[in-house]
Amino acid sequence: MRRVYISGPMTGLPDLNRPAFLEAAKKLRSYGHEVINPAEVCSSDESWPSAMRKDIRLLMDADCIVTLPGWEHSRGARLEVYVASQLEMPVYSMSTFLRLCTHAIEEVGVRQLALDL
């Protein structure tokens, strides 16, 4: 089991994109992972800097980061991915991570999301 941090776009999206975060958390938990989900922690009335400080602290407790579609267009998600990559934390797209979970029994080599930061 891994502690997985979910990163994705929130700002400017309806309901802060919570449905996508909650669905991702549900899928990850179904594979037995402990999920750190910023959509379950931050409130919609919180300022962006305050939410990001909280999120970065939560990220530090994760084993890896899993990105939702559109993360690359989100200032906050890009910051989270940058911090994770600089700290040599594995970064995966959601689809890649779910494929790895599906094939975990085979214990195949893990491929990380390639980032040119």
LUMBA-584894 format. One line per field, with one value per residue: residue number from 1; residue in three letters; x, y, z of N, C-alpha, C in turn. Coordinates in nm, 4 decimals, always signed. Atoms other than C-alpha are relative to their C-alpha. Layout:
// LUMBA-584894
nr c(NUM ...)
rest c(ala ...)
nc1 c(X ...)
nc2 c(Y ...)
nc3 c(Z ...)
cac1 c(X ...)
cac2 c(Y ...)
cac3 c(Z ...)
cc1 c(X ...)
cc2 c(Y ...)
cc3 c(Z ...)
//
This chain:
// LUMBA-584894
nr c(1 2 3 4 5 6 7 8 9 10 11 12 13 14 15 16 17 18 19 20 21 22 23 24 25 26 27 28 29 30 31 32 33 34 35 36 37 38 39 40 41 42 43 44 45 46 47 48 49 50 51 52 53 54 55 56 57 58 59 60 61 62 63 64 65 66 67 68 69 70 71 72 73 74 75 76 77 78 79 80 81 82 83 84 85 86 87 88 89 90 91 92 93 94 95 96 97 98 99 100 101 102 103 104 105 106 107 108 109 110 111 112 113 114 115 116 117)
rest c(met arg arg val tyr ile ser gly pro met thr gly leu pro asp leu asn arg pro ala phe leu glu ala ala lys lys leu arg ser tyr gly his glu val ile asn pro ala glu val cys ser ser asp glu ser trp pro ser ala met arg lys asp ile arg leu leu met asp ala asp cys ile val thr leu pro gly trp glu his ser arg gly ala arg leu glu val tyr val ala ser gln leu glu met pro val tyr ser met ser thr phe leu arg leu cys thr his ala ile glu glu val gly val arg gln leu ala leu asp leu)
nc1 c(+0.0841 -0.0709 +0.0721 +0.0077 +0.0516 +0.0651 -0.0244 +0.0722 +0.0544 +0.1141 +0.0366 +0.0738 +0.0870 +0.1211 -0.0150 -0.1443 -0.0342 +0.0107 +0.0436 -0.1133 -0.0875 +0.0664 +0.0010 -0.1376 -0.0264 +0.0755 -0.0713 -0.1278 +0.0298 +0.0454 -0.1219 -0.0610 -0.0927 +0.0412 +0.0088 -0.0015 +0.0821 +0.0195 +0.1416 +0.0655 -0.0639 +0.0090 +0.1349 +0.0116 -0.0189 -0.1402 -0.0790 -0.0909 -0.1254 +0.0258 +0.0272 -0.1237 -0.0883 +0.0561 -0.0186 -0.1422 -0.0282 +0.0580 -0.0809 -0.1229 +0.0289 +0.0341 -0.1053 -0.0022 +0.1043 +0.0748 +0.0584 +0.1251 -0.0062 +0.0004 -0.0871 -0.1050 +0.0566 +0.0316 -0.1172 -0.0192 -0.0425 -0.1383 -0.0846 -0.0060 -0.0817 -0.1382 -0.0529 -0.0159 -0.1110 -0.1253 -0.0260 -0.0143 +0.1203 +0.0576 +0.1151 +0.0684 +0.1342 +0.1002 +0.0185 -0.1185 -0.0002 +0.1034 -0.0517 -0.1001 +0.0730 +0.0629 -0.1042 -0.0944 -0.0328 -0.1112 -0.1169 -0.0760 -0.0673 +0.0867 -0.0434 +0.0476 +0.0313 -0.1211 +0.0178 -0.1156 +0.0152)
nc2 c(-0.1184 -0.1264 -0.1248 -0.0634 -0.1368 -0.0313 -0.1362 -0.0320 -0.1355 -0.0318 -0.1408 -0.0409 +0.1070 +0.0166 +0.0763 +0.0232 +0.1301 +0.1017 +0.1321 +0.0743 +0.0379 +0.1030 +0.1241 +0.0514 +0.0526 +0.1254 +0.1029 +0.0306 +0.0727 +0.1350 +0.0800 +0.0116 -0.1085 -0.1109 -0.1137 -0.1371 -0.0670 -0.1398 -0.0367 +0.0398 -0.0726 -0.1451 -0.0539 -0.0845 -0.1413 -0.0187 -0.0678 +0.0891 +0.0227 +0.0787 +0.1380 +0.0609 +0.0302 +0.1204 +0.1121 +0.0371 +0.0748 +0.1336 +0.0685 +0.0498 +0.1288 +0.0981 +0.0804 -0.0360 -0.0927 +0.0450 -0.1187 +0.0096 -0.0685 -0.1456 -0.0523 -0.0862 -0.1339 -0.0513 -0.0539 +0.0745 +0.1373 -0.0066 -0.0218 +0.1269 +0.0935 -0.0498 +0.0308 +0.1457 +0.0454 -0.0481 +0.0837 +0.1360 +0.0790 +0.0453 -0.0735 +0.0819 -0.0395 +0.0895 +0.1183 +0.0858 +0.0580 +0.1043 +0.1161 +0.0648 +0.0699 +0.1166 +0.0980 +0.0051 +0.1386 +0.0394 -0.0746 -0.0540 -0.1266 -0.1164 -0.1138 -0.1279 -0.1049 -0.0744 -0.1439 -0.0832 -0.1199)
nc3 c(+0.0000 +0.0078 -0.0274 +0.1311 +0.0023 +0.1270 +0.0471 +0.1226 +0.0059 -0.0854 +0.0111 +0.1191 +0.0495 -0.0805 -0.1248 -0.0171 +0.0591 -0.1059 +0.0473 +0.0572 -0.1108 -0.0806 +0.0787 -0.0006 -0.1342 -0.0124 +0.0760 -0.0657 -0.1242 +0.0339 +0.0147 -0.1314 -0.0291 -0.0850 +0.0914 -0.0494 +0.1001 -0.0372 +0.0109 -0.1246 -0.1096 +0.0169 +0.0180 +0.1188 -0.0343 -0.0379 +0.1027 +0.0726 -0.0735 -0.1209 +0.0425 +0.0507 -0.1143 -0.0619 +0.0924 +0.0051 -0.1242 +0.0178 +0.1007 -0.0625 -0.0638 +0.1036 +0.0626 +0.1417 +0.0420 +0.1170 +0.0616 +0.0742 +0.1295 -0.0042 -0.1056 +0.0547 +0.0196 -0.1330 -0.0704 -0.1238 +0.0298 +0.0504 -0.1173 -0.0734 +0.0776 -0.0060 -0.1333 -0.0092 +0.0848 -0.0577 -0.1176 +0.0535 -0.0238 +0.1269 +0.0524 +0.0996 +0.0421 -0.0588 +0.0850 -0.0156 -0.1339 -0.0053 +0.0751 -0.0852 -0.1063 +0.0612 +0.0313 -0.1116 -0.0331 +0.0868 -0.0479 +0.1120 -0.0295 -0.0069 +0.0814 -0.0503 +0.0947 +0.0341 -0.0147 +0.0300 -0.0834)
cac1 c(+0.0000 +0.1180 +0.0194 -0.0927 -0.1384 -0.3854 -0.2905 -0.5041 -0.6778 -0.9212 -0.9181 -1.1752 -1.3544 -1.7127 -1.7190 -1.3364 -1.3304 -1.4241 -1.6140 -1.2966 -1.0881 -1.3459 -1.3769 -0.9971 -0.9764 -1.2445 -1.0559 -0.7224 -0.8744 -1.0310 -0.6746 -0.5924 -0.3972 -0.4133 -0.5213 -0.4346 -0.7012 -0.6809 -1.0477 -1.1383 -0.9207 -0.9411 -1.2520 -1.3812 -1.3559 -0.9847 -0.7381 -0.5134 -0.1902 -0.3425 -0.4735 -0.1389 +0.0563 -0.1770 -0.1541 +0.2269 +0.2420 +0.0101 +0.2199 +0.5235 +0.3506 +0.2908 +0.4933 +0.4015 +0.1852 -0.0853 -0.1999 -0.5472 -0.6088 -0.5406 -0.2876 -0.0380 -0.2738 -0.3041 -0.0581 -0.1131 -0.0812 +0.2344 +0.3788 +0.2914 +0.4469 +0.7567 +0.8037 +0.7502 +0.9942 +1.2604 +1.2281 +1.2585 +0.9049 +0.7514 +0.4992 +0.2411 -0.0575 -0.3784 -0.4156 -0.0578 -0.0899 -0.4153 -0.2553 +0.0330 -0.2117 -0.3888 -0.0619 +0.1001 +0.0894 +0.3292 +0.5688 +0.6726 +0.9077 +0.7431 +0.7591 +0.7349 +0.5836 +0.8710 +0.9031 +1.1398 +1.1498)
cac2 c(+0.0000 +0.3472 +0.6906 +0.8574 +1.2335 +1.3406 +1.6492 +1.8171 +2.1347 +2.2952 +2.6748 +2.8119 +2.4804 +2.4084 +2.2841 +2.3066 +1.9847 +1.7902 +1.5163 +1.4208 +1.4215 +1.2156 +0.9607 +0.9284 +0.8809 +0.6112 +0.4206 +0.4471 +0.3337 +0.0354 -0.0830 -0.0493 +0.2750 +0.5442 +0.8592 +1.2190 +1.4178 +1.7989 +1.8190 +1.6487 +1.8835 +2.2352 +2.4501 +2.6499 +2.9788 +2.9315 +3.1585 +3.0004 +3.0636 +2.9225 +2.6134 +2.5543 +2.5798 +2.3190 +2.0992 +2.1093 +2.0015 +1.7087 +1.6198 +1.5722 +1.2731 +1.0959 +0.8193 +0.9358 +1.1812 +1.0906 +1.3556 +1.4056 +1.5104 +1.8791 +1.9084 +2.0745 +2.3730 +2.4275 +2.6540 +2.4667 +2.1187 +2.2208 +2.3464 +2.0174 +1.8112 +2.0329 +1.9950 +1.6182 +1.5750 +1.7883 +1.5668 +1.2555 +1.1414 +0.9272 +1.1151 +0.9221 +1.0063 +0.8560 +0.6236 +0.4945 +0.4420 +0.2470 +0.0267 -0.0410 -0.1295 -0.3690 -0.5397 -0.5191 -0.8968 -0.9357 -0.6950 -0.5341 -0.2356 +0.0938 +0.3810 +0.7334 +1.0248 +1.1915 +1.5564 +1.8108 +2.0609)
cac3 c(+0.0000 -0.0845 +0.0384 -0.2820 -0.3226 -0.5926 -0.7940 -1.0552 -1.1642 -0.9202 -0.9503 -1.1920 -1.2424 -1.1306 -0.7712 -0.7753 -0.9811 -0.6665 -0.8559 -1.0468 -0.7277 -0.5381 -0.8203 -0.8385 -0.4615 -0.4760 -0.7472 -0.5665 -0.2372 -0.4135 -0.4809 -0.1119 -0.1250 +0.1391 -0.0430 +0.0345 -0.1473 -0.1357 -0.2386 +0.0904 +0.2955 +0.1525 +0.1676 -0.1271 +0.0638 +0.1370 -0.0424 -0.3063 -0.1088 +0.2089 +0.0295 -0.1436 +0.1826 +0.3313 +0.0200 +0.0069 +0.3725 +0.2904 -0.0141 +0.2112 +0.3738 +0.0414 -0.1221 -0.4716 -0.6601 -0.9118 -1.1588 -1.2999 -1.6611 -1.7164 -1.4334 -1.6664 -1.7073 -1.3311 -1.1511 -0.8230 -0.9720 -1.1597 -0.8307 -0.6581 -0.9382 -0.9376 -0.5608 -0.5798 -0.8673 -0.6987 -0.3902 -0.6106 -0.5375 -0.8122 -1.0280 -1.2307 -1.4431 -1.3043 -1.6033 -1.5710 -1.1964 -1.2371 -1.5039 -1.2658 -0.9896 -1.2240 -1.3141 -0.9689 -0.9203 -1.2112 -1.0359 -1.3595 -1.3625 -1.2802 -1.5289 -1.3966 -1.5775 -1.7627 -1.6655 -1.8095 -1.5235)
cc1 c(+0.0882 -0.0910 +0.0082 -0.0633 -0.0595 +0.0235 -0.0754 -0.0556 -0.1219 -0.0508 -0.0705 -0.0931 -0.1245 +0.0256 +0.1457 +0.0445 -0.0089 -0.0483 +0.1143 +0.0950 -0.0617 -0.0052 +0.1393 +0.0330 -0.0696 +0.0718 +0.1290 -0.0219 -0.0454 +0.1180 +0.0773 +0.0971 -0.0608 +0.0077 +0.0026 -0.0654 -0.0240 -0.1461 -0.0781 +0.0497 -0.0232 -0.1447 -0.0011 +0.0199 +0.1436 +0.0751 +0.0948 +0.1308 -0.0190 -0.0239 +0.1277 +0.0976 -0.0466 +0.0272 +0.1452 +0.0397 -0.0537 +0.0820 +0.1247 -0.0201 -0.0295 +0.1226 +0.0147 -0.1139 -0.0634 -0.0739 -0.1286 +0.0155 -0.0115 +0.0925 +0.1002 -0.0488 -0.0331 +0.1272 +0.0289 +0.0489 +0.1428 +0.0977 +0.0157 +0.0889 +0.1464 +0.0643 +0.0260 +0.1195 +0.1345 +0.0399 +0.0091 -0.1139 -0.0527 -0.1251 -0.0599 -0.1255 -0.0966 -0.0136 +0.1180 -0.0013 -0.1042 +0.0415 +0.1020 -0.0667 -0.0601 +0.1015 +0.1009 +0.0422 +0.1186 +0.1318 +0.0906 +0.0669 -0.0971 +0.0589 -0.0611 -0.0333 +0.1275 -0.0289 +0.1298 -0.0157 +0.1322)
cc2 c(+0.1241 +0.1127 +0.0823 +0.1383 +0.0263 +0.1470 +0.0226 +0.1403 +0.0157 +0.1419 +0.0292 -0.1054 -0.0108 -0.0919 -0.0386 -0.1376 -0.1140 -0.1360 -0.0834 -0.0469 -0.1127 -0.1337 -0.0627 -0.0619 -0.1340 -0.1138 -0.0405 -0.0782 -0.1426 -0.0944 -0.0092 +0.1102 +0.0988 +0.1255 +0.1316 +0.0833 +0.1448 +0.0451 -0.0387 +0.0823 +0.1506 +0.0434 +0.0975 +0.1478 +0.0319 +0.0711 -0.0998 -0.0212 -0.0859 -0.1471 -0.0685 -0.0316 -0.1282 -0.1223 -0.0463 -0.0753 -0.1427 -0.0831 -0.0623 -0.1346 -0.1112 -0.0772 +0.0342 +0.0970 -0.0546 +0.1214 -0.0321 +0.0706 +0.1517 +0.0607 +0.1011 +0.1420 +0.0675 +0.0461 -0.0796 -0.1416 -0.0019 +0.0217 -0.1300 -0.1010 +0.0421 -0.0355 -0.1498 -0.0474 +0.0455 -0.0809 -0.1481 -0.0926 -0.0457 +0.0802 -0.0828 +0.0707 -0.1005 -0.1274 -0.0957 -0.0689 -0.1110 -0.1239 -0.0752 -0.0758 -0.1292 -0.1111 -0.0187 -0.1425 -0.0486 +0.0646 +0.0438 +0.1294 +0.1162 +0.1123 +0.1270 +0.0927 +0.0790 +0.1490 +0.0709 +0.1304 +0.0702)
cc3 c(+0.0000 +0.0462 -0.1273 +0.0128 -0.1380 -0.0333 -0.1304 +0.0048 +0.0902 -0.0262 -0.1326 -0.0570 +0.0880 +0.1196 +0.0255 -0.0494 +0.1018 -0.0505 -0.0577 +0.1094 +0.0821 -0.0729 -0.0022 +0.1353 +0.0202 -0.0721 +0.0700 +0.1292 -0.0288 -0.0229 +0.1315 +0.0368 +0.0982 -0.0864 +0.0766 -0.1096 +0.0415 -0.0071 +0.1252 +0.1182 -0.0076 -0.0193 -0.1174 +0.0308 +0.0420 -0.1129 -0.0661 +0.0761 +0.1252 -0.0343 -0.0470 +0.1126 +0.0688 -0.0880 -0.0057 +0.1267 -0.0109 -0.0979 +0.0621 +0.0694 -0.1001 -0.0468 -0.1474 -0.0274 -0.1276 -0.0555 -0.0754 -0.1344 +0.0172 +0.1031 -0.0539 -0.0265 +0.1333 +0.0701 +0.1274 -0.0234 -0.0537 +0.1148 +0.0789 -0.0715 +0.0037 +0.1344 +0.0124 -0.0811 +0.0551 +0.1234 -0.0365 +0.0408 -0.1356 -0.0359 -0.1133 -0.0476 +0.0632 -0.0826 +0.0122 +0.1356 +0.0117 -0.0783 +0.0843 +0.1139 -0.0533 -0.0237 +0.1133 +0.0338 -0.0819 +0.0425 -0.1144 +0.0421 -0.0093 -0.0845 +0.0568 -0.1154 -0.0264 +0.0057 -0.0331 +0.0764 +0.0151)
//
